């Protein structure tokens, strides 16, 4: 905890570097990014929400993204099309997570996901899935914002989570977003804590509880790893490994699971790649 007597001086000294963050891309920049990361060599399917879901269920996240972006371009005022496009950009973040060369593209994808999610809400989307995707997209750009803005932004994310859970208290994305937010707030490094005046209160136990709800709603490997991270912070390493093993043993293989399997197997003490359930 920062001594309140020295906080003002530290804030002055750190204000300039803390305020240096990338500006939010405008519509033109987002359009350039989306066009650059479509697959022009791929045959263009007739955009259809059912095709997006079918491709995701087969773990073809990039192909599903192509169709989702086509769908949003063809139906720019359709809240369902816009929500699917937002989720597709979130999928892009998962697929490119380990590629350092894609850092700029990942930042653009995070902003693109938020843009689509906000447009879906503006177009009338009011179901739990729309609110939880908005919350997830809002959370994904937090690190791209100036530090002075992040405490207020955390409250914005929390409001979107609350809206989602008010409509469906079993929404896995909302619980995972809440767990991520609470864990980040509960484990802020000192410099981030310095700028976090007014941020929502959170504890590691809060994060564990939310992550457990996410896993109960949908036992994805991502949620299991999030739960394990929170349990590790609480010094409950055996429970953390058990949570990941349980998710690996589940027969359901969710759309993003292949991209988390090696990490999950390492975390659970299994050999990555040996007897893998899926292949990205």
CORQUIFEN-V946188 format. One record per backbone hydrogen bond with DSSP energy under -1.0 kcal/mol. NH is the residue of the N-H (numbers start at 1). CO is the residue of the C=O. Records with the same first field share a line. If there is no record, write none. Layout:
NH=CO  CO
//
This chain:
6=3
7=3
10=6
11=7
12=8
13=9
14=10
15=11
18=14
19=15
21=19
30=26
31=27
32=28
33=29
34=30
35=31
36=32
37=33
42=39
52=48
53=49
54=50
55=51
56=52
57=53
58=54
59=56
60=55
61=59
64=60
65=61
66=62
67=63
68=64
69=65
70=66
71=67
72=68
73=69
74=70
75=71
78=75
82=78
83=79
84=80
85=81
86=82
87=83
88=84
89=85
90=86
91=87
92=88
93=89
94=90
95=91
96=92
97=94
99=96
102=99
103=100
106=102
107=103
108=104
109=105
110=106
111=107
112=108
113=109
114=110
115=111
116=112
117=113
118=114
119=115
120=116
121=117
122=118
123=119
124=121
125=120
131=127
132=128
133=129
134=130
135=131
136=132
137=133
138=134
139=135
140=136
141=138
142=139
144=141
145=142
147=18
149=146
150=147
153=149
154=150
155=151
156=152
157=153
158=154
159=155
160=156
161=157
162=158
163=159
164=160
165=161
166=162
168=164
171=168
175=171
176=172
177=173
178=174
179=175
180=176
181=177
182=178
183=179
184=180
185=181
186=182
187=183
193=189
194=190
196=193
199=196
207=203
208=204
209=205
210=206
211=207
212=208
213=209
214=210
215=211
216=212
217=213
218=214
220=218
224=220
225=221
226=222
227=223
228=224
229=225
230=226
231=227
232=228
233=229
234=230
235=232
236=231
240=236
241=237
242=238
243=239
244=240
245=241
246=242
247=243
248=244
249=245
257=254
259=256
260=257
264=260
265=261
266=262
267=263
268=264
269=266
270=265
274=271
276=273
//
